[in-house]
Structure formats: structure tokens, C-alpha cells
Amino acid sequence: MNQLKVVRKSTEELNKKNFEIVVVGTSLGGLEALTVLLADLPQSFPLPVVIVQHRHKSSHNRLTYFLQKQSSLPITEAQDKEEILPGRVYLAPADYHLLIESPSDEEFSLYENDFTEWGSVAAEPIHNSKSPIPNRGTPKFALSTEAPVCYARPSIDVLFESAADAFGEKVIGIILTGANSDGSEGLAKIKAEGGLTFVEEPASALCPAMPASAIANVEVDWILPLSKIAPCLVNLLSKN
């Protein structure tokens, strides 16, 4: 049965999202899939791309080294408390869950009524004048050694759910080839928050179990062959 499916959203609806981050999850067959995906993202790609690839805890930086050969975007392993920057690819380190921390609302020392007098002319006080003015910071990574989720650490669900909490409807979630159901719950959370969801067409996946699980549990926006995902993503963001 043909699994290709697209739930199209209007350009006007997508333009309102102002997407801020892409999160990707993959497992068995992920090296080949990520090679295709990253090779098709241009150097001008505007968003951070954060990836969980299930791998052995002793794999060290070999994945980063290999993928960097295929990509025009800088690729690094995410560090604890590192700020998330646009136009970069971040990999979850082996044997650590990777989370995105929502920035706490910092407060300036100035208050609204500090701006109500200009020279010798007094301006009308602002209602609730002692409310602090919030200054939203930059989201950061956090690493965790808590127990594996879906037998995996790093877990796709952990990354996706934290991204949905931090960015809400501004997240794009992508599930690629893999051997278990990790990522289905996280993708559902992204969908529930109003984000955009992609899944690799199971027929094009080296291991279809993970994409099939996501499709069975989430009303996915785009189900595409691997080779079509990056071009579709670039096209959508160029209109955004």
C-alpha cells in the first residue's frame, strides 16, 4: 500500500508560525538517512537542526566527523548549557539525553514608571507601574544521564518533548528510519503544540518500524520519501 501522504497547510498559516528550530530523530539506518538529509540543506539554512541518532555509547565523535563531510552547515555535538544558534547542526552526545531548556524570564532592574518622566515634564504613570519588564533569554541545551527511554539514551522522545515545551508551535519535528517506537510520543507533543511534523515514508526507510509507529500515532503533516524531505523543508521556510 502506498504510504505517501501529505496534509497540506496553507502558506498563510505556515507564515504565521515563524519556525525557530528543527528536531530530527533516527535510529537504525540513520547514518545513511542523515547523510541525504543534511547534504540537501543549503549553507544559508536559517534554523538550528538538532539531531538524536541512536548509537553506541563508545562511538565518540565519529558520527560528527562523518556527517560534516556531507554537510555545508557546521556540525558539533551539543554541550550542556550551550546556547542554540541558527544555521548550525547539533548532535546529541552518545549516552546522554539531550534536552532544550526554556529560558527563564530575566528581569531588568528598570521598571515601567522609570520611563514616565522626560526632562521636567511628568508623563501619566503607567498602570501597574512596578511590573518588571521581561527580557527573554536564549534557549540552551541540557544533558542528562537519567534512565534510557524506549531503551535509548539519547532518546528522541526526550528531545522532541523538551523542544515542544520550549518552542511550542515554532518547532519542526522529523522522524526518519529506525527500529523502535522512540519519537512517536515526542512527535505527538510537537503536533499538539501546533508545530509541523514530517515522517520518512516507510517504504523508503532502511528500517520502517520507527516511521510506521509515528504515522500510526500522529496525524503527520508530511509523509515523504527521504530524498524529498530536505527540499520540501527548504521550500516551506523560503515562503515563511
C-alpha positions as CSV (number, residue, x, y, z in Angstrom):
1,M,0.0,0.0,0.0
2,N,1.3,3.4,-0.9
3,Q,2.2,5.3,2.3
4,L,2.8,8.7,0.7
5,K,0.6,11.2,2.3
6,V,0.6,15.0,2.6
7,V,-1.6,17.0,4.9
8,R,-1.1,20.4,3.3
9,K,-1.2,23.6,5.3
10,S,-1.8,26.9,3.7
11,T,1.1,29.2,3.1
12,E,-0.7,31.9,5.1
13,E,-1.0,29.5,8.1
14,L,2.7,28.5,7.8
15,N,3.8,32.1,7.5
16,K,2.3,32.8,10.9
17,K,4.5,30.2,12.6
18,N,7.9,31.8,12.2
19,F,9.6,28.4,12.9
20,E,12.7,28.6,15.1
21,I,14.1,25.1,15.3
22,V,14.2,21.7,13.5
23,V,14.5,18.5,15.6
24,V,15.3,15.1,14.0
25,G,15.1,11.6,15.3
26,T,16.5,8.4,13.8
27,S,17.9,5.0,14.7
28,L,18.9,2.0,12.6
29,G,19.8,3.2,9.1
30,G,20.2,6.8,10.4
31,L,23.7,7.4,9.2
32,E,22.7,7.0,5.6
33,A,19.4,8.9,6.1
34,L,21.2,11.8,7.8
35,T,23.8,11.9,5.0
36,V,20.9,12.5,2.5
37,L,19.0,15.0,4.6
38,L,22.0,17.2,5.6
39,A,23.6,17.2,2.1
40,D,20.4,18.8,0.8
41,L,20.3,21.6,3.3
42,P,22.0,24.7,1.9
43,Q,24.6,26.8,3.7
44,S,22.0,29.5,4.1
45,F,19.6,27.3,6.0
46,P,18.3,29.6,8.7
47,L,17.3,27.3,11.6
48,P,19.2,25.2,14.1
49,V,18.9,21.5,13.4
50,V,19.1,19.2,16.5
51,I,19.5,15.5,15.9
52,V,19.2,12.4,18.1
53,Q,20.8,9.4,16.4
54,H,20.7,6.2,18.5
55,R,24.2,5.0,18.7
56,H,26.6,3.0,20.9
57,K,27.9,4.9,23.9
58,S,31.5,4.4,22.8
59,S,31.0,6.0,19.4
60,H,32.6,9.3,20.5
61,N,32.8,11.9,17.7
62,R,33.0,9.6,14.7
63,L,29.4,10.5,13.7
64,T,30.1,14.2,13.7
65,Y,33.3,13.8,11.7
66,F,31.5,11.7,9.0
67,L,28.4,13.9,8.7
68,Q,30.5,17.1,8.5
69,K,31.9,15.7,5.2
70,Q,28.5,15.6,3.7
71,S,27.1,18.9,5.0
72,S,27.8,22.6,4.3
73,L,26.4,23.5,7.7
74,P,28.7,23.4,10.8
75,I,28.1,20.2,12.9
76,T,29.0,19.8,16.5
77,E,28.0,17.7,19.5
78,A,25.7,19.7,21.8
79,Q,27.2,20.8,25.1
80,D,25.5,21.3,28.4
81,K,24.3,24.9,28.9
82,E,25.3,25.8,25.3
83,E,23.1,28.4,23.6
84,I,21.3,27.2,20.5
85,L,22.3,29.2,17.4
86,P,20.7,29.3,13.9
87,G,22.3,27.8,10.9
88,R,24.1,25.0,12.8
89,V,23.6,21.3,13.3
90,Y,23.8,19.8,16.8
91,L,24.1,16.1,17.6
92,A,23.1,14.5,20.9
93,P,26.2,13.1,22.5
94,A,26.4,9.4,22.9
95,D,24.9,8.1,26.2
96,Y,23.3,11.4,27.2
97,H,19.7,12.6,26.8
98,L,19.6,15.9,25.1
99,L,17.0,18.4,26.2
100,I,16.2,22.0,25.4
101,E,15.8,24.3,28.4
102,S,13.2,27.1,28.2
103,P,14.9,30.4,29.1
104,S,13.6,31.9,32.3
105,D,12.2,35.4,32.1
106,E,15.0,37.6,33.3
107,E,14.1,41.0,34.7
108,F,15.7,44.3,34.0
109,S,16.3,46.5,37.1
110,L,14.3,49.2,35.4
111,Y,10.5,49.4,35.8
112,E,7.8,50.9,33.6
113,N,7.5,54.1,35.6
114,D,11.2,54.8,35.2
115,F,10.2,56.0,31.7
116,T,7.3,58.2,32.7
117,E,9.3,61.4,33.2
118,W,11.1,63.1,30.4
119,G,13.0,66.2,31.5
120,S,10.8,68.4,33.6
121,V,7.6,67.2,32.1
122,A,5.8,64.5,34.0
123,A,4.0,61.8,32.0
124,E,1.0,59.9,33.1
125,P,2.0,56.9,35.2
126,I,1.6,53.5,33.6
127,H,-0.9,51.2,35.2
128,N,0.7,48.5,37.4
129,S,3.9,50.6,37.1
130,K,6.1,48.4,39.2
131,S,5.7,45.3,37.0
132,P,9.2,44.4,35.8
133,I,9.9,44.4,32.1
134,P,10.7,40.8,31.0
135,N,13.8,40.1,28.9
136,R,13.5,36.6,27.3
137,G,16.8,34.9,27.0
138,T,18.1,32.3,24.5
139,P,17.2,28.6,24.8
140,K,20.0,26.4,25.8
141,F,20.8,22.7,25.8
142,A,20.9,20.4,28.8
143,L,22.4,17.0,29.1
144,S,21.0,14.2,31.3
145,T,22.1,10.8,32.4
146,E,18.7,9.7,33.5
147,A,17.5,6.2,32.6
148,P,17.0,5.3,29.0
149,V,13.6,6.0,27.4
150,C,12.4,3.4,24.8
151,Y,15.7,1.6,25.6
152,A,17.6,4.5,24.3
153,R,19.9,7.2,25.6
154,P,19.8,9.7,23.9
155,S,16.1,9.4,23.4
156,I,14.2,11.1,20.6
157,D,11.1,11.5,22.8
158,V,13.1,13.4,25.4
159,L,14.5,15.9,22.8
160,F,11.2,16.3,21.0
161,E,9.1,16.8,24.1
162,S,11.5,19.4,25.6
163,A,11.6,21.2,22.2
164,A,7.8,21.4,22.2
165,D,7.8,22.8,25.7
166,A,10.5,25.4,24.8
167,F,9.3,26.5,21.4
168,G,5.7,25.5,21.1
169,E,4.3,25.9,17.6
170,K,7.7,27.0,16.3
171,V,9.1,23.5,16.2
172,I,9.5,21.3,13.1
173,G,9.9,17.6,14.0
174,I,11.2,14.9,11.7
175,I,11.2,11.2,12.2
176,L,13.5,9.1,9.9
177,T,14.4,5.4,9.7
178,G,14.6,3.4,12.9
179,A,13.9,0.1,14.6
180,N,11.6,1.0,17.5
181,S,8.8,3.4,18.5
182,D,11.0,6.1,20.1
183,G,10.0,9.5,18.8
184,S,6.2,8.8,18.4
185,E,5.2,10.4,21.7
186,G,7.5,13.4,21.2
187,L,6.2,14.0,17.7
188,A,2.7,13.8,19.1
189,K,3.7,16.5,21.6
190,I,5.0,18.7,18.8
191,K,1.8,18.2,16.8
192,A,-0.3,19.0,19.9
193,E,1.6,22.3,20.4
194,G,0.9,23.3,16.8
195,G,4.3,22.5,15.3
196,L,5.0,21.0,11.9
197,T,5.6,17.2,11.6
198,F,7.5,15.2,9.0
199,V,8.0,11.4,8.7
200,E,10.0,9.5,6.2
201,E,7.8,7.3,4.1
202,P,8.3,3.8,5.5
203,A,8.8,2.3,2.0
204,S,12.0,4.5,1.6
205,A,13.3,3.7,5.1
206,L,16.1,1.2,5.7
207,C,14.1,0.2,8.8
208,P,10.4,1.2,8.6
209,A,9.4,0.5,12.2
210,M,10.0,4.0,13.6
211,P,8.3,5.9,10.8
212,A,5.4,3.5,10.8
213,S,4.9,3.9,14.6
214,A,4.9,7.7,14.2
215,I,2.4,7.5,11.4
216,A,0.1,5.2,13.4
217,N,0.2,7.5,16.4
218,V,0.3,11.1,15.0
219,E,-1.7,12.9,12.3
220,V,1.5,13.7,10.4
221,D,1.7,16.8,8.2
222,W,4.1,15.4,5.6
223,I,5.0,11.8,4.9
224,L,7.6,11.8,2.2
225,P,10.4,9.7,0.7
226,L,13.8,10.6,2.3
227,S,15.1,12.4,-0.8
228,K,12.1,14.8,-0.7
229,I,12.2,15.9,2.9
230,A,15.0,18.5,2.8
231,P,13.8,20.1,-0.4
232,C,10.3,20.4,1.0
233,L,11.7,21.8,4.2
234,V,13.8,24.4,2.4
235,N,10.8,25.4,0.2
236,L,8.5,25.8,3.1
237,L,11.0,28.0,5.0
238,S,11.7,30.1,2.0
239,K,8.0,31.1,2.0
240,N,7.9,31.6,5.7
